[in-house]
Amino acid sequence: MVAVIVIVVVVLLLLLTFWLGYNGLVKRRNQVDNAWSQIDVQLKRRHDLIPNLVETVKGYAAHERGTFEAVTAARANAINAQSPAEQAQAENVLSGALKSLFAVAEAYPDLKANQNFLNLQEELTSAEDRVAYARQFYNDSVLSYNTQIQKFPTVLLAGWFHFEKREFFDAAPEDTETPQVQF
Amino acid sequence: MNEQIARNKRRTFLMLLGFVVIITLAATAIVLLFGGGWVGVIIAFVIAMALAWGSYYNSDKIAIAASRARPADENEYRRYHNLVEGLCIAAGLPKPKLFVVDDPAPNAFATGRNPKHSSLAVTTGLLDVMNRVELEGVLAHELSHIKNYDILVTTIAVTAVGTIALISDIGLRFAFWGGMTDRRDNNGDSGPIGAIIAIASLAVLLLAPFAGYLMQMAMSRNREYLADASGVQLTRYPPGLISALEKLRDDHAVVHHATKATAQMWIEQPLETDEKKPGSRFNKLFDTHPPLEDRIRRLQEM
């Protein structure tokens, strides 16, 4: 009788460990996926702000055509980028182009005092922060997930159910250089 | 960090339990002093349970109302909203409700029962004084309180201490007033046992607020250091919070609508602390926050 109870308890405990461990893995894996799509959401948000910004600056500095074209082209490239590496590259070019745009704005006191322009500047800074934070959250999620699939006992479950290791988001080597601003 | 969250949830449960016990004791004392029998004790217990339940669901609203906070308008406080949204992405939290307190003293607090039902308030002084990175540092500190479930422990403690103080205050007033008028009758009727019960009841009423206060102190100051550290983990930029804390250190304004009960919610001690007063060493034991100097030093060592 006692033996039966012991066996039942042990089996129940094993099932419980299994259950909690498996759910924990699924939860972490979904968080990684969600964090990845969050990056795209934030990038899109940033892209959506740009036409508005260009229009506002145009109203004050219509002849700075080259700068506007560079920003618009960089935006189009960023939207069409496919692979993560390509995307990182295109985003970086876009950041550089936007920096030139703001450098141009420096020369127009009326523009700098324009409330709409100031709002857009704040929005764009925030949009860039959000992209950076989304990437940070993605990496944090990957770290937590990867650690969990390497830890005992969940490492066993990860092996049986094919929970694969995920890659960190890494700024491509050329991205770590400060972009050159041309005037 | 997950252990911290689990500990905070456990602590909240224990605190609610302690809250029910203290209020029941205090109410029982009132019943014993003024009559009412077992029915009265049961009623007291039910009231205590109801208050604990109510404080779980409404403590954030009470805290917001007590600080005279108003909802932060999306357009008027664009930067505030933007920074919080960004940090929430980094922390994987839903966006809390944002509030503003019209007060020139720079300060901020977070409240609520879980990340889904949380609120964050800053004073207009904070928004005026801090630049973008500093404000971000402060908001990250507050969001860490939300993420670590510190807000639950804190807000419940705030309501608990308030309620206990109120009940025992009412009881003591009655006892004093009643005691003056019919002490002779009481002693004559109930004999020595009655006297013992009366004294014990008075003692409970006297000690109840102190017990509540100790519970509030159980919210260790360590959690401020922890929120500083996990806030920086979000922004990955310690200098932002450091320079914000330095600004708070150099500012001596006192928040108007802060009371002793709500003191521990704020990022910085909102009330005046007089260093030169005699016994300030002892008072330090009862500070809700560690000194800003210590917090700055720890951040610099990171």
Interface residues (C-beta under 8 A of the other chain):
Chain A: Q31 A35 Q38 Q42 N119 E122 E123 T125 S126 D129 R130 Y133 A134 Q136 F137 D140 S141
Chain B: R78 R79 N82 L83 E85 G86 L87 I89 A90 A91 G92 R132 L234 R236
